């Protein structure tokens, strides 16, 4: 009698070849965008720990070092000046502004080039510029222009990532469970942030250059993996409708502007949360940085919950709007009571992370994929890259403006920073009001037909 197959083999053979490809693409693109975010994090860690400008009186001076300036001997020029915070802000904005500008062009390139080559070139280039920033430590470079140029170039090449990976996933997965699948998949952003913080933090105190070189090597390696293994299931037909038509598809404008304000809030937390926790809750820099990662953990849960609810209800805009409505008072409460003990801090960070990043994750994934495969495009999925770039490019303007505004407002008090975030959250909600009305009207009409 023929022996039966082992249970594991039975399970493996129960899935079709197409199902295996879907799972493989999901894991692969998850890895790719984790690497993108992992390579963005070192600058936040190095600047956040003030490794380039620190209180040198608390640093042990090497015995063979002969210096007369006891205040700035351990700082890294040109960040050893009193205006170091302004210089840090310039570095941040070099990346964010270049990213926002580049994103509007990235989608058009993504339509016309094979995504495998496009992603490979983007990751290899990003690895190069990330590593070059860190090599400034070993090459003893003290020019602000050098570091600004590396940041700006890295911002430009990083725009290759998001439109391309969303297009890949959108091509392989239909609308049925897209919200849930992309909600789980979108956790790569938070995973990349957390891993980037841990990797950069491991080197930042001893040799901050390695905080950039190691992530640069990692994203460069994933670029090689992409070249050999990515399978994109897209046709190579020219785009069926011009970019300006895509831009005015139903919902693209509203979701783009909503994301601008949602991303403003999210990136302000990303850049300023460690400093806020250190100042208000009196954590040490390392403890504040570790505690701030809970905001990303909450974001993972929020993205999944938003995806599941929107799949079940069919209301992407309504799901975003409700989470944004609840987020506004939660931001107020976090500022008021969020530092009353470690358990309260943990709970509020998880809750605020879920409510702030849930709509952001849903718009940049499932919503972008839905709009990119709109019937007006006559089934041409290549437009997915353009629509994704338009939405995320508009959102990236908010990502650049938010931290800048927080830097200008924070000297007047943290309360004012949170009022700014709450206003941005409310504006993001209001921008979806027309789409929410349409979804509610559709549900009411469906219910009336069922009763009839």
C-alpha positions as a Markdown table, in Angstrom:
| # | Residue | x | y | z |
|---|---|---|---|---|
| 1 | Unk | 0.0 | 0.0 | 0.0 |
| 2 | Unk | 1.4 | 3.4 | -1.0 |
| 3 | Unk | 2.4 | 5.5 | 2.0 |
| 4 | Unk | 0.5 | 8.8 | 2.5 |
| 5 | Unk | 2.1 | 12.1 | 2.1 |
| 6 | Unk | 3.6 | 13.9 | 5.1 |
| 7 | Unk | 1.2 | 16.6 | 6.5 |
| 8 | Unk | 3.7 | 19.4 | 5.7 |
| 9 | Unk | 3.9 | 18.3 | 2.1 |
| 10 | Unk | 0.1 | 18.0 | 1.8 |
| 11 | Unk | -0.2 | 21.6 | 3.1 |
| 12 | Unk | 2.4 | 22.8 | 0.7 |
| 13 | Unk | 0.8 | 21.1 | -2.3 |
| 14 | Unk | -2.6 | 22.4 | -1.4 |
| 15 | Unk | -1.7 | 25.8 | -2.5 |
| 16 | Unk | -1.6 | 26.7 | -6.2 |
| 17 | Unk | 1.4 | 28.1 | -7.9 |
| 18 | Unk | -0.3 | 31.5 | -8.1 |
| 19 | Unk | -0.9 | 31.4 | -4.4 |
| 20 | Unk | 2.8 | 30.7 | -3.7 |
| 21 | Unk | 3.8 | 33.6 | -6.0 |
| 22 | Unk | 1.4 | 35.9 | -4.1 |
| 23 | Unk | 2.9 | 35.0 | -0.8 |
| 24 | Unk | 6.4 | 35.2 | -2.1 |
| 25 | Unk | 5.8 | 38.7 | -3.6 |
| 26 | Unk | 4.2 | 39.9 | -0.3 |
| 27 | Unk | 7.2 | 38.8 | 1.8 |
| 28 | Unk | 9.7 | 40.1 | -0.7 |
| 29 | Unk | 8.2 | 43.6 | -1.0 |
| 30 | Unk | 7.8 | 43.7 | 2.8 |
| 31 | Unk | 11.6 | 43.0 | 3.0 |
| 32 | Unk | 12.3 | 45.7 | 0.4 |
| 33 | Unk | 10.4 | 48.5 | 2.1 |
| 34 | Unk | 11.6 | 47.5 | 5.5 |
| 35 | Unk | 15.1 | 48.1 | 4.2 |
| 36 | Unk | 14.0 | 51.5 | 2.8 |
| 37 | Unk | 12.7 | 52.7 | 6.2 |
| 38 | Unk | 15.6 | 51.1 | 8.0 |
| 39 | Unk | 18.1 | 53.2 | 6.0 |
| 40 | Unk | 16.1 | 56.4 | 6.8 |
| 41 | Unk | 16.3 | 56.0 | 10.5 |
| 42 | Unk | 20.0 | 56.5 | 11.3 |
| 43 | Unk | 19.9 | 60.3 | 10.8 |
| 44 | Unk | 17.1 | 60.6 | 13.4 |
| 45 | Unk | 19.0 | 58.4 | 15.9 |
| 46 | Unk | 22.3 | 60.2 | 15.4 |
| 47 | Unk | 20.8 | 63.7 | 15.6 |
| 48 | Unk | 18.3 | 62.6 | 18.3 |
| 49 | Unk | 21.1 | 61.4 | 20.6 |
| 50 | Unk | 23.0 | 64.7 | 19.9 |
| 51 | Unk | 26.0 | 62.6 | 18.9 |
| 52 | Unk | 27.3 | 65.4 | 16.6 |
| 53 | Unk | 26.8 | 68.0 | 19.4 |
| 54 | Unk | 27.0 | 66.9 | 23.0 |
| 55 | Unk | 28.0 | 68.2 | 26.4 |
| 56 | Unk | 31.7 | 67.4 | 26.2 |
| 57 | Unk | 32.3 | 68.0 | 29.9 |
| 58 | Unk | 30.6 | 64.7 | 30.6 |
| 59 | Unk | 32.7 | 62.8 | 28.0 |
| 60 | Unk | 36.0 | 61.1 | 29.0 |
| 61 | Unk | 38.8 | 62.8 | 27.1 |
| 62 | Unk | 41.5 | 60.5 | 25.6 |
| 63 | Unk | 44.8 | 60.8 | 27.4 |
| 64 | Unk | 46.7 | 61.5 | 24.1 |
| 65 | Unk | 44.3 | 64.3 | 23.0 |
| 66 | Unk | 45.7 | 67.8 | 23.5 |
| 67 | Unk | 42.9 | 70.3 | 23.3 |
| 68 | Unk | 42.2 | 73.6 | 25.0 |
| 69 | Unk | 38.4 | 73.8 | 24.3 |
| 70 | Unk | 36.7 | 71.7 | 26.9 |
| 71 | Unk | 33.2 | 72.6 | 25.7 |
| 72 | Unk | 33.2 | 71.4 | 22.1 |
| 73 | Unk | 36.3 | 69.2 | 21.7 |
| 74 | Unk | 34.1 | 66.0 | 21.2 |
| 75 | Unk | 31.6 | 67.6 | 18.8 |
| 76 | Unk | 31.7 | 67.1 | 15.0 |
| 77 | Unk | 32.2 | 70.3 | 13.0 |
| 78 | Unk | 30.3 | 72.1 | 11.6 |
| 79 | Unk | 27.7 | 71.0 | 14.2 |
| 80 | Unk | 29.9 | 72.3 | 17.1 |
| 81 | Unk | 28.4 | 75.8 | 16.8 |
| 82 | Unk | 25.6 | 77.3 | 18.9 |
| 83 | Unk | 23.2 | 77.1 | 15.9 |
| 84 | Unk | 23.6 | 73.3 | 15.7 |
| 85 | Unk | 19.8 | 72.8 | 16.0 |
| 86 | Unk | 19.2 | 74.9 | 12.9 |
| 87 | Unk | 21.8 | 72.8 | 11.1 |
| 88 | Unk | 20.1 | 69.6 | 12.2 |
| 89 | Unk | 16.9 | 71.0 | 10.8 |
| 90 | Unk | 18.6 | 71.7 | 7.5 |
| 91 | Unk | 19.7 | 68.1 | 7.2 |
| 92 | Unk | 16.2 | 66.8 | 7.9 |
| 93 | Unk | 14.6 | 69.1 | 5.4 |
| 94 | Unk | 17.2 | 68.3 | 2.7 |
| 95 | Unk | 15.9 | 64.7 | 2.7 |
| 96 | Unk | 12.2 | 65.5 | 3.2 |
| 97 | Unk | 11.9 | 68.3 | 0.6 |
| 98 | Unk | 13.9 | 66.2 | -2.0 |
| 99 | Unk | 11.6 | 63.2 | -1.2 |
| 100 | Unk | 8.5 | 65.3 | -1.7 |
| 101 | Unk | 9.6 | 66.8 | -5.0 |
| 102 | Unk | 11.0 | 63.5 | -6.3 |
| 103 | Unk | 7.8 | 61.6 | -5.5 |
| 104 | Unk | 5.8 | 63.4 | -8.2 |
| 105 | Unk | 8.2 | 62.3 | -10.9 |
| 106 | Unk | 8.9 | 58.8 | -9.5 |
| 107 | Unk | 5.4 | 57.4 | -10.4 |
| 108 | Unk | 5.9 | 58.4 | -14.1 |
| 109 | Unk | 9.2 | 56.6 | -14.2 |
| 110 | Unk | 7.7 | 53.6 | -12.4 |
| 111 | Unk | 5.0 | 53.3 | -15.2 |
| 112 | Unk | 7.5 | 53.2 | -18.0 |
| 113 | Unk | 10.4 | 51.1 | -16.5 |
| 114 | Unk | 10.4 | 47.5 | -15.4 |
| 115 | Unk | 9.7 | 47.6 | -11.6 |
| 116 | Unk | 12.4 | 45.0 | -10.9 |
| 117 | Unk | 15.1 | 47.2 | -12.5 |
| 118 | Unk | 13.6 | 50.4 | -11.0 |
| 119 | Unk | 13.6 | 49.0 | -7.4 |
| 120 | Unk | 17.0 | 47.5 | -7.8 |
| 121 | Unk | 18.5 | 50.8 | -9.0 |
| 122 | Unk | 16.7 | 52.7 | -6.2 |
| 123 | Unk | 17.9 | 50.4 | -3.4 |
| 124 | Unk | 21.5 | 50.3 | -4.6 |
| 125 | Unk | 21.6 | 54.1 | -5.0 |
| 126 | Unk | 20.1 | 54.6 | -1.5 |
| 127 | Unk | 22.6 | 52.2 | 0.0 |
| 128 | Unk | 25.4 | 54.2 | -1.7 |
| 129 | Unk | 24.3 | 57.6 | -0.4 |
| 130 | Unk | 23.5 | 56.3 | 3.1 |
| 131 | Unk | 27.0 | 54.7 | 3.3 |
| 132 | Unk | 28.6 | 57.9 | 1.9 |
| 133 | Unk | 27.0 | 59.9 | 4.7 |
| 134 | Unk | 28.6 | 57.6 | 7.3 |
| 135 | Unk | 31.9 | 57.5 | 5.5 |
| 136 | Unk | 32.2 | 61.3 | 6.3 |
| 137 | Unk | 33.1 | 60.2 | 9.8 |
| 138 | Unk | 36.1 | 58.1 | 8.6 |
| 139 | Unk | 37.1 | 60.5 | 5.9 |
| 140 | Unk | 37.0 | 63.3 | 8.5 |
| 141 | Unk | 34.7 | 65.5 | 6.4 |
| 142 | Unk | 33.3 | 68.6 | 8.1 |
| 143 | Unk | 31.5 | 70.3 | 5.3 |
| 144 | Unk | 27.8 | 70.9 | 5.8 |
| 145 | Unk | 27.3 | 70.9 | 2.0 |
| 146 | Unk | 28.6 | 67.3 | 1.8 |
| 147 | Unk | 26.1 | 66.0 | 4.3 |
| 148 | Unk | 23.2 | 68.1 | 2.8 |
| 149 | Unk | 24.0 | 66.7 | -0.6 |
| 150 | Unk | 24.0 | 63.1 | 0.6 |
| 151 | Unk | 20.7 | 63.7 | 2.4 |
| 152 | Unk | 19.1 | 65.3 | -0.7 |
| 153 | Unk | 20.3 | 62.6 | -3.1 |
| 154 | Unk | 19.1 | 59.9 | -0.7 |
| 155 | Unk | 15.7 | 61.6 | -0.5 |
| 156 | Unk | 15.4 | 61.5 | -4.3 |
| 157 | Unk | 16.4 | 57.9 | -4.8 |
| 158 | Unk | 14.2 | 56.8 | -1.9 |
| 159 | Unk | 11.2 | 57.8 | -3.9 |
| 160 | Unk | 11.7 | 54.7 | -6.1 |
| 161 | Unk | 10.4 | 52.5 | -3.3 |
| 162 | Unk | 6.8 | 53.3 | -2.4 |
| 163 | Unk | 5.2 | 53.6 | -5.8 |
| 164 | Unk | 6.9 | 50.5 | -7.0 |
| 165 | Unk | 6.2 | 48.2 | -4.1 |
| 166 | Unk | 2.5 | 49.3 | -3.9 |
| 167 | Unk | 2.2 | 48.6 | -7.7 |
| 168 | Unk | 3.7 | 45.1 | -7.2 |
| 169 | Unk | 1.3 | 44.2 | -4.4 |
| 170 | Unk | -1.6 | 45.8 | -6.1 |
| 171 | Unk | -1.0 | 43.8 | -9.2 |
| 172 | Unk | -1.0 | 40.5 | -7.4 |
| 173 | Unk | -4.0 | 41.1 | -5.0 |
| 174 | Unk | -7.5 | 42.1 | -5.8 |
| 175 | Unk | -9.8 | 44.4 | -3.9 |
| 176 | Unk | -11.6 | 41.7 | -1.8 |
| 177 | Unk | -9.1 | 41.4 | 1.1 |
| 178 | Unk | -6.8 | 44.2 | 0.0 |
| 179 | Unk | -7.3 | 46.3 | 3.1 |
| 180 | Unk | -6.4 | 43.5 | 5.5 |
| 181 | Unk | -3.5 | 42.1 | 3.4 |
| 182 | Unk | -2.0 | 45.6 | 2.9 |
| 183 | Unk | -2.7 | 46.5 | 6.5 |
| 184 | Unk | -0.5 | 43.6 | 7.7 |
| 185 | Unk | 2.0 | 44.2 | 4.9 |
| 186 | Unk | 2.3 | 47.9 | 5.7 |
| 187 | Unk | 3.8 | 47.1 | 9.1 |
| 188 | Unk | 7.1 | 47.1 | 7.2 |
| 189 | Unk | 7.2 | 50.9 | 7.9 |
| 190 | Unk | 7.2 | 50.4 | 11.7 |
| 191 | Unk | 9.4 | 47.3 | 11.5 |
| 192 | Unk | 12.0 | 49.3 | 9.5 |
| 193 | Unk | 11.9 | 52.2 | 11.9 |
| 194 | Unk | 12.4 | 49.9 | 14.9 |
| 195 | Unk | 15.2 | 47.9 | 13.3 |
| 196 | Unk | 16.8 | 51.1 | 12.0 |
| 197 | Unk | 16.8 | 52.5 | 15.6 |
| 198 | Unk | 18.3 | 49.4 | 17.1 |
| 199 | Unk | 21.0 | 49.0 | 14.4 |
| 200 | Unk | 22.0 | 52.7 | 14.4 |
| 201 | Unk | 21.8 | 52.8 | 18.2 |
| 202 | Unk | 24.3 | 49.9 | 18.5 |
| 203 | Unk | 27.1 | 52.1 | 16.9 |
| 204 | Unk | 26.1 | 55.6 | 17.6 |
| 205 | Unk | 28.1 | 56.1 | 20.8 |
| 206 | Unk | 31.3 | 54.5 | 19.5 |
| 207 | Unk | 31.5 | 55.4 | 15.8 |
| 208 | Unk | 28.4 | 57.1 | 14.4 |
| 209 | Unk | 29.6 | 56.5 | 10.8 |
| 210 | Unk | 28.8 | 52.8 | 11.2 |
| 211 | Unk | 25.2 | 53.8 | 12.1 |
| 212 | Unk | 24.9 | 54.7 | 8.4 |
| 213 | Unk | 27.2 | 52.3 | 6.7 |
| 214 | Unk | 25.6 | 49.1 | 8.1 |
| 215 | Unk | 22.0 | 50.2 | 7.0 |
| 216 | Unk | 23.5 | 51.2 | 3.6 |
| 217 | Unk | 24.9 | 47.7 | 3.2 |
| 218 | Unk | 21.6 | 46.2 | 4.2 |
| 219 | Unk | 19.5 | 48.1 | 1.7 |
| 220 | Unk | 22.1 | 47.6 | -1.1 |
| 221 | Unk | 21.9 | 43.8 | -0.4 |
| 222 | Unk | 18.1 | 43.8 | -0.7 |
| 223 | Unk | 18.6 | 45.6 | -4.1 |
| 224 | Unk | 20.6 | 42.6 | -5.3 |
| 225 | Unk | 17.9 | 40.2 | -4.0 |
| 226 | Unk | 15.3 | 42.3 | -5.9 |
| 227 | Unk | 17.2 | 41.9 | -9.1 |
| 228 | Unk | 17.4 | 38.2 | -8.9 |
| 229 | Unk | 13.9 | 37.3 | -7.4 |
| 230 | Unk | 11.2 | 40.0 | -8.0 |
| 231 | Unk | 8.3 | 38.9 | -10.3 |
| 232 | Unk | 6.1 | 41.7 | -11.4 |
| 233 | Unk | 2.8 | 40.7 | -12.9 |
| 234 | Unk | 2.2 | 43.7 | -15.0 |
| 235 | Unk | 1.8 | 44.3 | -18.8 |
| 236 | Unk | 4.1 | 46.7 | -20.6 |
| 237 | Unk | 1.4 | 48.6 | -22.4 |
| 238 | Unk | 1.6 | 52.4 | -22.5 |
| 239 | Unk | -0.5 | 54.2 | -20.0 |
| 240 | Unk | -4.1 | 54.4 | -21.1 |
| 241 | Unk | -4.8 | 57.8 | -19.8 |
| 242 | Unk | -2.6 | 60.9 | -19.2 |
| 243 | Unk | -1.4 | 61.8 | -15.7 |
| 244 | Unk | -3.6 | 64.8 | -15.3 |
| 245 | Unk | -6.7 | 62.6 | -15.9 |
| 246 | Unk | -5.4 | 60.2 | -13.2 |
| 247 | Unk | -4.9 | 63.0 | -10.8 |
| 248 | Unk | -8.6 | 64.0 | -11.0 |
| 249 | Unk | -10.0 | 60.5 | -10.6 |
| 250 | Unk | -12.7 | 60.5 | -8.0 |
| 251 | Unk | -11.1 | 60.6 | -4.6 |
| 252 | Unk | -7.5 | 61.1 | -5.5 |
| 253 | Unk | -7.5 | 64.8 | -4.6 |
| 254 | Unk | -9.3 | 64.4 | -1.3 |
| 255 | Unk | -7.2 | 61.5 | -0.2 |
| 256 | Unk | -4.0 | 63.2 | -1.3 |
| 257 | Unk | -4.7 | 66.3 | 0.8 |
| 258 | Unk | -6.0 | 64.3 | 3.7 |
| 259 | Unk | -2.7 | 62.4 | 3.7 |
| 260 | Unk | -0.8 | 65.7 | 3.7 |
| 261 | Unk | -2.2 | 66.5 | 7.1 |
| 262 | Unk | -2.1 | 62.9 | 8.4 |
| 263 | Unk | 1.5 | 62.6 | 7.4 |
| 264 | Unk | 2.3 | 66.0 | 9.0 |
| 265 | Unk | 1.1 | 64.6 | 12.3 |
| 266 | Unk | 2.8 | 61.2 | 11.9 |
| 267 | Unk | 6.2 | 62.6 | 10.9 |
| 268 | Unk | 6.1 | 65.3 | 13.7 |
| 269 | Unk | 5.8 | 62.4 | 16.1 |
| 270 | Unk | 8.5 | 60.5 | 14.3 |
| 271 | Unk | 11.1 | 63.3 | 14.6 |
| 272 | Unk | 10.1 | 65.0 | 17.9 |
| 273 | Unk | 8.6 | 62.3 | 20.1 |
| 274 | Unk | 12.0 | 61.2 | 21.6 |
| 275 | Unk | 12.8 | 64.8 | 22.6 |
| 276 | Unk | 9.3 | 65.3 | 24.0 |
| 277 | Unk | 9.4 | 62.2 | 26.1 |
| 278 | Unk | 12.9 | 63.1 | 27.4 |
| 279 | Unk | 11.9 | 66.7 | 28.3 |
| 280 | Unk | 8.4 | 66.1 | 29.7 |
| 281 | Unk | 8.7 | 62.6 | 31.2 |
| 282 | Unk | 12.4 | 63.1 | 32.1 |
| 283 | Unk | 13.7 | 59.9 | 30.5 |
| 284 | Unk | 17.3 | 59.6 | 29.5 |
| 285 | Unk | 18.0 | 59.9 | 25.7 |
| 286 | Unk | 18.2 | 56.1 | 25.2 |
| 287 | Unk | 15.1 | 55.4 | 27.3 |
| 288 | Unk | 13.2 | 58.1 | 25.4 |
| 289 | Unk | 14.2 | 56.7 | 22.1 |
| 290 | Unk | 13.2 | 53.1 | 23.1 |
| 291 | Unk | 9.9 | 54.3 | 24.5 |
| 292 | Unk | 9.1 | 56.2 | 21.3 |
| 293 | Unk | 9.1 | 53.0 | 19.3 |
| 294 | Unk | 5.8 | 52.1 | 21.0 |
| 295 | Unk | 4.2 | 54.7 | 18.7 |
| 296 | Unk | 5.3 | 52.6 | 15.7 |
| 297 | Unk | 4.0 | 49.4 | 17.4 |
| 298 | Unk | 0.6 | 51.0 | 17.8 |
| 299 | Unk | 0.8 | 52.0 | 14.1 |
| 300 | Unk | 1.2 | 48.4 | 13.1 |
| 301 | Unk | -2.0 | 47.5 | 14.9 |
| 302 | Unk | -3.8 | 50.6 | 13.7 |
| 303 | Unk | -3.0 | 49.8 | 10.0 |
| 304 | Unk | -4.3 | 46.2 | 10.3 |
| 305 | Unk | -7.5 | 47.3 | 12.1 |
| 306 | Unk | -8.2 | 50.0 | 9.6 |
| 307 | Unk | -7.7 | 47.5 | 6.7 |
| 308 | Unk | -10.0 | 44.9 | 8.2 |
| 309 | Unk | -12.8 | 47.4 | 9.0 |
| 310 | Unk | -12.6 | 49.0 | 5.6 |
| 311 | Unk | -12.7 | 45.6 | 3.9 |
| 312 | Unk | -15.8 | 44.6 | 5.8 |
| 313 | Unk | -17.6 | 47.9 | 5.5 |
| 314 | Unk | -16.4 | 48.9 | 2.0 |
| 315 | Unk | -15.9 | 52.4 | 3.4 |
| 316 | Unk | -12.2 | 53.4 | 3.1 |
| 317 | Unk | -12.9 | 57.1 | 3.6 |
| 318 | Unk | -15.3 | 56.5 | 6.5 |
| 319 | Unk | -12.8 | 54.3 | 8.3 |
| 320 | Unk | -10.1 | 57.0 | 8.0 |
| 321 | Unk | -12.5 | 59.7 | 9.1 |
| 322 | Unk | -13.7 | 57.9 | 12.2 |
| 323 | Unk | -10.1 | 57.1 | 13.3 |
| 324 | Unk | -9.1 | 60.7 | 12.7 |
| 325 | Unk | -12.0 | 62.0 | 14.7 |
| 326 | Unk | -11.1 | 59.8 | 17.7 |
| 327 | Unk | -7.4 | 60.7 | 17.3 |
| 328 | Unk | -7.9 | 64.4 | 18.0 |
| 329 | Unk | -9.0 | 64.1 | 21.6 |
| 330 | Unk | -6.5 | 61.3 | 22.2 |
| 331 | Unk | -3.7 | 63.6 | 21.2 |
| 332 | Unk | -5.0 | 66.2 | 23.7 |
| 333 | Unk | -5.2 | 63.6 | 26.4 |
| 334 | Unk | -1.7 | 62.3 | 25.7 |
| 335 | Unk | -0.3 | 65.8 | 26.2 |
| 336 | Unk | -2.3 | 66.2 | 29.4 |
| 337 | Unk | -1.9 | 62.8 | 31.2 |
| 338 | Unk | 0.3 | 60.8 | 28.9 |
| 339 | Unk | 3.4 | 61.2 | 31.2 |
| 340 | Unk | 1.7 | 60.2 | 34.5 |
| 341 | Unk | 3.6 | 57.0 | 35.0 |
| 342 | Unk | 5.1 | 54.4 | 32.7 |
| 343 | Unk | 1.9 | 52.4 | 32.2 |
| 344 | Unk | 0.0 | 55.5 | 31.1 |
| 345 | Unk | 2.8 | 56.5 | 28.8 |
| 346 | Unk | 2.9 | 53.1 | 27.2 |
| 347 | Unk | -0.9 | 52.9 | 26.8 |
| 348 | Unk | -1.3 | 56.4 | 25.3 |
| 349 | Unk | 1.6 | 55.9 | 22.9 |
| 350 | Unk | 0.1 | 52.6 | 21.6 |
| 351 | Unk | -3.4 | 54.2 | 21.3 |
| 352 | Unk | -2.2 | 57.4 | 19.6 |
| 353 | Unk | 0.1 | 55.4 | 17.3 |
| 354 | Unk | -2.8 | 53.3 | 16.2 |
| 355 | Unk | -5.2 | 56.2 | 15.6 |
| 356 | Unk | -2.6 | 58.5 | 13.8 |
| 357 | Unk | -0.9 | 55.8 | 11.7 |
| 358 | Unk | -4.0 | 53.7 | 10.9 |
| 359 | Unk | -5.5 | 56.2 | 8.4 |
| 360 | Unk | -2.1 | 57.0 | 7.0 |
| 361 | Unk | -1.4 | 53.4 | 6.4 |
| 362 | Unk | -4.8 | 52.7 | 4.8 |
| 363 | Unk | -4.5 | 55.7 | 2.4 |
| 364 | Unk | -1.0 | 54.9 | 1.2 |
| 365 | Unk | -1.8 | 51.2 | 0.6 |
| 366 | Unk | -5.3 | 49.9 | 0.0 |
| 367 | Unk | -6.7 | 53.3 | -1.0 |
| 368 | Unk | -3.8 | 54.0 | -3.4 |
| 369 | Unk | -4.2 | 50.5 | -5.0 |
| 370 | Unk | -8.0 | 51.0 | -5.3 |
| 371 | Unk | -7.7 | 54.3 | -7.1 |
| 372 | Unk | -4.8 | 53.1 | -9.2 |
| 373 | Unk | -7.0 | 50.3 | -10.6 |
| 374 | Unk | -10.0 | 52.5 | -11.2 |
| 375 | Unk | -12.2 | 51.5 | -14.1 |
| 376 | Unk | -11.4 | 54.8 | -15.8 |
| 377 | Unk | -7.9 | 53.3 | -16.5 |
| 378 | Unk | -9.5 | 50.5 | -18.5 |
| 379 | Unk | -7.6 | 47.9 | -16.4 |
| 380 | Unk | -4.2 | 49.3 | -17.0 |
| 381 | Unk | -2.4 | 48.6 | -13.7 |
| 382 | Unk | 0.7 | 50.5 | -14.7 |
| 383 | Unk | -1.1 | 53.7 | -13.6 |
| 384 | Unk | -0.9 | 52.3 | -10.0 |
| 385 | Unk | 2.6 | 53.7 | -9.8 |
| 386 | Unk | 1.5 | 57.2 | -10.8 |
| 387 | Unk | -1.5 | 57.4 | -8.5 |
| 388 | Unk | 0.5 | 56.1 | -5.6 |
| 389 | Unk | 3.2 | 58.7 | -6.3 |
| 390 | Unk | 0.7 | 61.5 | -6.5 |
| 391 | Unk | -0.9 | 60.6 | -3.2 |
| 392 | Unk | 2.3 | 59.9 | -1.3 |
| 393 | Unk | 4.1 | 62.9 | -2.9 |
| 394 | Unk | 1.3 | 65.2 | -1.6 |
| 395 | Unk | 1.6 | 63.6 | 1.8 |
| 396 | Unk | 5.3 | 64.0 | 1.8 |
| 397 | Unk | 4.8 | 67.8 | 1.7 |
| 398 | Unk | 3.2 | 67.4 | 5.1 |
| 399 | Unk | 6.0 | 65.2 | 6.3 |
| 400 | Unk | 8.5 | 68.0 | 5.5 |
| 401 | Unk | 6.3 | 70.8 | 6.9 |
| 402 | Unk | 5.3 | 69.1 | 10.2 |
| 403 | Unk | 8.7 | 68.7 | 11.9 |
| 404 | Unk | 9.7 | 72.2 | 10.6 |
| 405 | Unk | 6.6 | 73.8 | 12.2 |
| 406 | Unk | 7.2 | 71.8 | 15.4 |
| 407 | Unk | 10.7 | 73.2 | 15.6 |
| 408 | Unk | 9.4 | 76.8 | 15.2 |
| 409 | Unk | 6.5 | 76.3 | 17.7 |
| 410 | Unk | 8.2 | 74.2 | 20.4 |
| 411 | Unk | 10.1 | 77.2 | 22.0 |
| 412 | Unk | 6.6 | 78.6 | 22.9 |
| 413 | Unk | 5.6 | 75.4 | 24.7 |
| 414 | Unk | 4.8 | 71.8 | 23.9 |
| 415 | Unk | 1.0 | 72.6 | 24.4 |
| 416 | Unk | 1.1 | 74.7 | 21.2 |
| 417 | Unk | 2.8 | 71.9 | 19.3 |
| 418 | Unk | -0.1 | 69.5 | 20.2 |
| 419 | Unk | -2.7 | 72.2 | 19.3 |
| 420 | Unk | -1.0 | 72.4 | 15.9 |
| 421 | Unk | -1.2 | 68.6 | 15.5 |
| 422 | Unk | -4.9 | 68.5 | 16.5 |
| 423 | Unk | -5.8 | 71.2 | 14.0 |
| 424 | Unk | -4.0 | 69.2 | 11.3 |
| 425 | Unk | -5.9 | 66.1 | 12.3 |
| 426 | Unk | -9.2 | 67.8 | 12.1 |
| 427 | Unk | -8.4 | 69.3 | 8.7 |
| 428 | Unk | -7.5 | 65.8 | 7.4 |
| 429 | Unk | -10.9 | 64.6 | 8.6 |
| 430 | Unk | -12.8 | 67.4 | 7.0 |
| 431 | Unk | -11.2 | 66.8 | 3.6 |
| 432 | Unk | -12.8 | 63.4 | 3.5 |
| 433 | Unk | -16.3 | 64.7 | 4.2 |
| 434 | Unk | -17.5 | 64.5 | 0.6 |
| 435 | Unk | -16.3 | 60.9 | 0.2 |
| 436 | Unk | -17.8 | 59.9 | 3.5 |
| 437 | Unk | -21.1 | 61.3 | 2.5 |
| 438 | Unk | -21.0 | 59.2 | -0.7 |
| 439 | Unk | -20.2 | 56.1 | 1.2 |
| 440 | Unk | -23.0 | 56.6 | 3.8 |
| 441 | Unk | -25.4 | 57.4 | 1.0 |
| 442 | Unk | -24.5 | 54.2 | -0.8 |
| 443 | Unk | -25.0 | 52.2 | 2.4 |
| 444 | Unk | -28.4 | 53.8 | 3.0 |
| 445 | Unk | -29.4 | 53.1 | -0.6 |
| 446 | Unk | -28.3 | 49.5 | -0.2 |
| 447 | Unk | -30.3 | 49.1 | 3.0 |
| 448 | Unk | -33.4 | 50.6 | 1.4 |
| 449 | Unk | -33.2 | 48.1 | -1.5 |
| 450 | Unk | -32.9 | 45.2 | 0.9 |
| 451 | Unk | -36.0 | 46.4 | 2.8 |
| 452 | Unk | -37.8 | 46.8 | -0.5 |
